[in-house]
Amino acid sequence: MKKSIACILSLMIFMTGCQGSADDRVPVRVEAVKVETDGYTESLSYTGYAQADETKNFSFPLSGKIAEVYVEKGDPVTSGQLLAKLDTETIQLAIDNAQDNIRIANNNISQLNNNISTQKLTLEKAQIALDAERLNLKKIEDSYDSEINTIQLNYNDVKADFDRAQQMYDENFISQTDYEDAKLALDTVDEKLRTAKQNKEDDVNLENKKIETMENDYKLQQTAVKNSQTQLEAAEISLSQAQTALEQAKKNMNDASLNSTVDGYVTEVVMKAGEVTSAGTPVVCVKSGSQVINIGVGTADYAKIALGDKAKVTYNNKTYNGSITNIALYPDDKTRTYQVEITPENCDVAMGTLVNVDIPIGEAKGCFIPISAVFNSEDVDYVYALEDDGYGHYRTVRTEVQLGEVNGDKVLAQNLSEGLLIISEGASDVGDNQQVDINEV
């Protein structure tokens, strides 16, 4: 990209002497613009070349024993044609096992869901029964409290009568028989009060033990529900794992078939039936008549591209759409770049012709300036920025600029601030630190 900008700017180089001959006392009139931020498509730019015949090495993406090779050297092939196939017995076994595991996991999940529903219903009933028993305990306590309160009031009255009889007996106002009758009445009501309290304690203790047993059962049922839920989570994990295993096994089954992706003819059958191949090892080589564009991608950009990515191929001021159809797994020993093939659409250029290739990698924003505002001297790109001199004029400041993407008639300036005023037209008539007037801002 830097070289293409330099070529554009080479037409705009002017002699330094002409730039320095302007008279500061007579301001030159120029046109100026402000540096603005625009959105643009960030892309990788390379120079590639068109290649006629393409040799594609077809390999399996997984290791295995080759069951059959369906072509021989010199055979014509069409896109989609089956070239070879791996032994799929182990893969089919993995599919069957995964399907069995899915079936088992689904049955477990169904059974556990039913168990949990039943356990929750039982737990709900246990809660209702426990609440009812606690209410019954309250009724028992209230009933005994009412009875004991009545007896206690009666006891208080009898005790008062006894106290009076005691005093009168001590003073010889009543007989021994009357005193003993009062004492018997007090003993009788006292026994009745103690009996009522003991009955309350016994019945309340009995009810509390019953409630405690029900609470323990309730906790056990809660634990059973939690255990079932834990088992359900484990069964769901097992189901997910089995589904993942099935997907991978089906993918392996699909990858066990090696199909041509181009029309052409077989140039080499590298491996035969019965041999064991590793993932990525060529099995069949096919040469096609389709046109591709080859570029060498550096290590820094290698991770930014992928098969199927869109690309633009430009030749003779015409741009063609294309896509990445092949990426080398290892860099070239000499250039240390990765060979990338791009298949263009409706592109017909002479074989070996150099073309420009742009691969979009994302959207970005940056400050763009007119290409006409940029000059180059001794491989240094620069623009003339304008600063208000405080007297109604502007003063030029030669400012080095770092260039990036070209977007139409503008170029990305990577080190200029948004809003900076620069000369867009007329800069060839001025020099550094020169007074100018502007026609338009």
C-alpha positions in Angstrom: 0.0 0.0 0.0 2.9 2.4 0.8 4.4 1.8 -2.7 1.1 2.6 -4.4 0.8 5.9 -2.5 4.3 6.8 -3.4 3.6 6.3 -7.1 0.6 8.6 -6.8 2.7 11.2 -5.0 5.5 11.0 -7.4 3.4 13.0 -9.9 3.1 15.7 -7.2 6.8 16.3 -6.4 7.9 19.9 -6.9 11.3 21.5 -6.6 12.1 22.8 -3.2 13.4 26.0 -4.7 10.0 26.8 -6.1 8.4 26.2 -2.7 10.8 28.6 -1.0 10.5 31.4 -3.5 7.1 32.7 -2.3 7.0 36.1 -0.8 5.7 36.0 2.8 4.5 39.6 2.5 2.0 38.7 -0.2 -0.1 35.8 1.2 -0.8 33.0 -1.3 -4.4 32.0 -1.5 -5.0 28.3 -1.0 -7.8 25.9 -0.4 -7.9 24.0 2.8 -9.9 21.2 4.5 -10.2 19.8 8.0 -9.0 16.3 8.7 -12.1 14.1 9.2 -12.8 10.7 10.5 -14.4 8.3 8.1 -15.3 4.6 8.2 -13.5 2.3 6.0 -12.9 -1.4 5.3 -9.6 -2.5 6.8 -7.9 -5.0 4.5 -4.7 -6.8 3.8 -3.2 -5.8 0.5 -0.9 -8.0 -1.6 0.5 -8.4 -5.1 -0.4 -11.7 -6.6 -0.1 -13.5 -10.0 -2.6 -15.4 -12.1 -1.9 -19.1 -12.5 -3.6 -21.3 -15.1 -3.4 -24.9 -14.0 -3.9 -25.6 -10.3 -2.6 -28.7 -8.6 -4.6 -29.6 -5.5 -3.4 -32.2 -3.1 -6.4 -33.9 -1.6 -6.0 -35.4 1.9 -8.2 -36.6 4.7 -8.6 -34.3 7.7 -8.3 -37.3 10.0 -6.1 -40.4 10.3 -7.1 -43.9 9.3 -6.8 -46.9 7.1 -7.7 -46.3 3.4 -10.5 -48.7 2.5 -10.7 -47.7 -1.2 -9.2 -45.4 -3.8 -11.6 -44.9 -6.7 -9.4 -43.1 -9.3 -6.2 -43.9 -11.1 -3.5 -41.6 -12.5 -4.8 -39.8 -15.7 -8.5 -40.3 -14.8 -10.7 -37.2 -15.5 -12.5 -36.0 -12.4 -15.4 -33.6 -11.7 -16.1 -31.4 -8.7 -17.8 -33.5 -6.0 -16.5 -36.8 -7.3 -15.5 -39.4 -4.7 -11.8 -40.0 -4.8 -11.1 -42.2 -1.9 -12.6 -43.5 1.4 -11.3 -44.5 4.8 -12.3 -47.6 6.7 -15.3 -46.5 8.7 -15.9 -49.5 11.0 -14.5 -47.7 14.0 -16.3 -44.5 13.2 -19.6 -46.4 12.8 -19.0 -48.0 16.2 -18.5 -44.6 17.7 -21.8 -43.4 16.1 -23.6 -46.5 17.5 -22.2 -46.0 21.0 -23.1 -42.3 21.0 -26.6 -43.1 19.9 -26.9 -45.7 22.6 -25.6 -43.2 25.2 -28.1 -40.6 24.0 -30.9 -43.1 24.3 -29.8 -44.1 27.8 -29.4 -40.5 28.9 -32.9 -39.6 27.6 -34.4 -42.5 29.4 -32.6 -41.5 32.6 -33.7 -37.9 32.2 -37.4 -39.0 31.6 -37.3 -41.3 34.7 -35.6 -38.7 36.9 -38.1 -36.0 35.9 -41.0 -38.4 36.8 -39.3 -39.2 40.1 -38.7 -35.6 40.9 -42.4 -34.8 40.2 -43.5 -37.6 42.4 -41.1 -36.6 45.2 -42.1 -33.0 45.1 -45.7 -34.0 45.3 -44.9 -36.2 48.3 -42.8 -33.4 49.8 -45.7 -31.0 49.4 -48.1 -33.4 51.1 -45.6 -34.0 54.0 -45.4 -30.2 54.4 -49.2 -29.9 54.7 -49.3 -32.8 57.2 -46.5 -31.3 59.2 -48.2 -27.9 59.3 -51.4 -29.6 60.4 -49.6 -31.5 63.2 -48.0 -28.3 64.4 -51.5 -26.7 64.5 -52.8 -29.7 66.4 -50.0 -29.2 69.0 -51.1 -25.6 69.4 -54.7 -26.8 70.0 -53.6 -29.3 72.6 -51.6 -26.7 74.4 -54.4 -24.2 74.3 -56.9 -26.8 75.5 -54.7 -27.8 78.5 -53.9 -24.2 79.2 -57.6 -23.4 79.4 -58.3 -26.4 81.7 -55.3 -25.6 83.9 -56.3 -22.0 84.2 -59.8 -23.0 85.4 -58.4 -25.4 87.9 -55.8 -22.8 89.0 -58.6 -20.3 89.7 -60.5 -23.0 91.7 -57.3 -23.9 93.6 -56.8 -20.3 94.5 -60.3 -20.1 96.0 -59.9 -23.4 97.9 -56.5 -22.3 99.1 -58.0 -19.1 100.5 -60.7 -21.1 102.3 -58.1 -23.4 103.7 -56.0 -20.5 104.9 -59.0 -19.1 106.7 -59.9 -22.5 108.2 -56.3 -22.9 109.3 -56.4 -19.6 111.2 -59.8 -20.3 112.7 -58.7 -23.8 113.7 -55.6 -22.4 115.4 -57.8 -20.0 117.3 -60.2 -22.8 118.2 -63.1 -21.3 116.3 -63.8 -24.5 114.3 -63.5 -28.2 115.0 -61.0 -30.7 113.9 -63.4 -32.2 111.5 -64.1 -28.8 109.7 -60.3 -28.2 109.4 -59.7 -31.7 108.0 -62.6 -31.1 105.5 -60.9 -27.9 104.3 -57.6 -29.7 104.0 -59.1 -32.5 102.0 -60.7 -30.0 99.6 -57.3 -28.3 99.1 -55.5 -31.6 98.5 -58.1 -32.7 96.1 -57.9 -29.6 93.9 -54.1 -29.5 94.1 -53.9 -33.1 92.9 -56.3 -32.2 90.1 -54.0 -29.2 89.1 -50.9 -31.4 89.1 -52.6 -34.1 87.1 -53.7 -31.6 84.5 -50.2 -30.1 84.2 -48.7 -33.6 83.9 -51.2 -34.6 81.3 -50.3 -31.5 79.3 -46.6 -32.3 79.5 -47.1 -35.9 78.5 -49.4 -35.1 75.5 -47.2 -32.2 74.4 -44.1 -34.3 74.5 -45.9 -37.1 72.6 -47.0 -34.6 70.0 -43.5 -33.0 69.7 -42.0 -36.5 69.1 -44.5 -37.1 66.4 -43.7 -33.7 64.8 -40.0 -34.4 65.1 -40.4 -37.7 63.3 -42.4 -36.0 60.6 -39.8 -33.2 60.3 -37.0 -35.9 59.9 -39.1 -37.6 57.2 -39.6 -34.2 55.5 -35.8 -33.6 55.5 -35.2 -37.0 54.1 -37.7 -36.3 51.3 -36.0 -33.0 50.7 -32.7 -34.7 50.4 -34.2 -37.3 48.0 -35.4 -34.4 45.8 -32.0 -32.8 45.8 -30.3 -36.1 45.0 -32.7 -36.7 42.1 -32.0 -33.2 40.8 -28.3 -33.8 41.1 -28.7 -37.0 39.2 -30.8 -35.2 36.6 -28.0 -32.6 36.1 -25.5 -35.4 35.6 -27.8 -37.2 33.1 -28.2 -33.9 31.2 -24.4 -33.5 31.1 -24.1 -37.1 29.9 -26.7 -36.4 27.2 -24.8 -33.3 26.0 -21.5 -35.2 25.9 -23.1 -38.0 24.0 -24.7 -35.6 21.5 -21.3 -33.9 21.1 -19.7 -37.3 20.5 -22.3 -38.2 17.9 -21.8 -34.9 16.1 -18.0 -35.5 16.0 -18.5 -39.1 14.9 -20.9 -38.0 12.1 -18.4 -35.4 11.1 -15.6 -38.0 11.0 -17.9 -40.2 8.9 -18.4 -37.4 6.5 -14.6 -36.6 6.5 -13.9 -40.2 5.8 -15.0 -39.6 2.2 -12.5 -37.7 0.1 -14.2 -35.7 -2.7 -12.7 -33.5 -5.5 -13.5 -29.8 -5.3 -12.3 -29.1 -8.9 -12.8 -30.3 -12.4 -9.6 -31.7 -13.9 -7.6 -34.9 -14.0 -5.6 -37.1 -11.6 -1.8 -36.4 -11.8 -0.8 -38.7 -9.0 -2.3 -41.4 -6.6 0.0 -41.1 -3.6 -1.5 -43.8 -1.4 -3.3 -47.0 -2.0 -6.1 -49.0 -0.4 -4.9 -50.7 2.8 -2.3 -48.1 3.7 -2.7 -45.9 6.8 -2.7 -42.2 6.2 -2.3 -39.3 8.6 -4.4 -36.2 8.7 -3.3 -33.8 6.0 -1.1 -36.3 4.1 -1.8 -36.1 0.3 -3.7 -39.1 -1.1 -4.7 -38.0 -4.6 -3.3 -35.1 -6.6 -5.6 -33.4 -9.2 -4.7 -30.6 -11.6 -7.6 -28.3 -12.6 -8.0 -25.9 -15.5 -9.5 -23.2 -13.3 -7.8 -19.8 -12.8 -6.5 -18.8 -9.4 -4.5 -15.9 -8.0 -1.5 -16.8 -5.8 -0.3 -14.5 -3.1 2.3 -15.0 -0.3 1.0 -14.1 3.1 3.3 -13.1 5.9 3.2 -14.7 9.3 1.6 -11.6 10.9 -1.4 -11.8 8.6 -1.7 -15.6 8.4 -3.9 -15.8 11.5 -6.2 -13.1 10.1 -7.5 -15.1 7.1 -9.5 -18.2 6.7 -10.9 -20.4 4.0 -13.9 -18.8 2.4 -12.9 -15.2 3.2 -13.9 -12.7 0.5 -11.2 -10.9 -1.6 -11.0 -8.2 -4.2 -8.8 -8.7 -7.3 -7.8 -5.6 -9.2 -6.3 -5.6 -12.6 -6.2 -2.9 -15.3 -8.6 -0.6 -13.3 -11.1 -3.4 -13.0 -12.1 -5.1 -9.8 -13.3 -8.7 -9.5 -14.9 -10.5 -6.5 -13.2 -13.6 -5.2 -12.7 -15.9 -2.2 -9.9 -17.7 -0.5 -10.0 -21.4 -1.6 -6.7 -22.7 -0.3 -4.2 -21.8 2.4 -0.9 -23.6 2.8 -0.4 -25.3 6.2 3.4 -24.5 6.2 5.4 -21.5 5.0 7.6 -21.6 1.9 11.1 -22.6 2.7 12.6 -19.8 0.7 10.2 -16.9 1.1 8.9 -17.9 4.6 5.4 -16.8 3.5 2.3 -18.9 3.3 0.9 -19.6 -0.2 -2.7 -18.6 -0.5 -4.9 -19.2 -3.5 -7.8 -16.9 -4.4 -10.4 -18.0 -6.9 -11.8 -14.9 -8.7 -15.3 -14.7 -10.3 -15.5 -13.9 -14.0 -11.9 -12.8 -14.1 -9.9 -13.5 -17.3 -6.4 -12.1 -17.2 -3.3 -13.4 -18.9 -1.5 -16.1 -16.9 1.4 -14.8 -14.9 0.0 -11.3 -14.9 0.5 -9.4 -11.6 -2.6 -8.2 -9.9 -3.5 -6.4 -6.7 -5.4 -8.4 -4.1 -7.2 -6.9 -1.1 -8.7 -9.1 1.6 -11.2 -7.3 3.9 -10.6 -8.2 7.6 -13.0 -5.8 9.3 -14.5 -2.3 9.6 -12.5 0.6 11.1 -12.4 4.3 11.4 -9.6 6.8 10.7 -8.7 10.3 9.7 -8.7 10.7 5.9 -7.2 13.5 3.8 -7.3 14.2 0.1 -4.5 12.6 -1.8 -3.9 15.9 -3.5 -2.8 17.3 -0.1 0.1 14.9 0.3 3.7 15.5 -1.1 6.7 13.3 -1.1 10.3 14.3 -0.9 13.2 11.9 -0.3 10.7 9.2 0.6 9.1 11.3 3.3 5.4 12.0 3.0 4.2 15.4 4.3 1.3 17.9 4.2 1.1 21.6 5.0 -0.9 22.2 8.2 -2.2 25.7 8.9 -2.0 27.6 12.1 -3.8 30.9 12.7 -1.2 33.6 13.1 -3.6 35.9 15.0 -3.5 38.6 12.3 -6.2 37.3 10.0 -3.9 35.0 8.1 -2.5 31.4 8.5 1.0 30.2 8.7 2.1 26.9 7.0 3.7 24.1 9.0 5.3 21.3 7.0 4.1 18.1 8.8 5.3 14.6 8.2 2.4 12.2 7.7 2.1 8.4 7.9 -0.1 7.0 5.2 -2.4 4.0 5.2 -5.4 2.7 3.3 -6.6 4.5 0.2 -10.4 5.2 0.1 -11.3 6.7 -3.2 -9.6 10.1 -3.6 -8.6 10.1 0.1 -5.9 8.4 2.0 -5.7 7.4 5.7 -3.4 9.7 7.7 -2.4 7.7 10.7 -0.8 10.4 12.8 -3.0 13.5 12.1 -5.5 14.6 14.6 -9.2 15.0 13.6 -10.0 18.7 12.9 -6.5 19.7 11.9 -6.6 22.3 9.0 -4.4 21.3 6.0 -3.9 22.7 2.5 -5.8 20.7 -0.1 -5.1 22.8 -3.2 -2.3 25.3 -3.9 0.3 23.7 -1.7 2.7 23.6 -4.7 3.0 27.4 -4.5 4.0 27.6 -0.8 6.8 26.5 1.5 7.2 25.9 5.2 6.4 28.7 7.7 4.7 30.9 4.9 1.8 33.2 5.4 -1.3 32.2 3.4 -5.0 33.0 3.0 -7.6 30.3 2.5 -10.5 30.3 0.1 -12.6 27.7 1.9 -12.5 25.9 5.2 
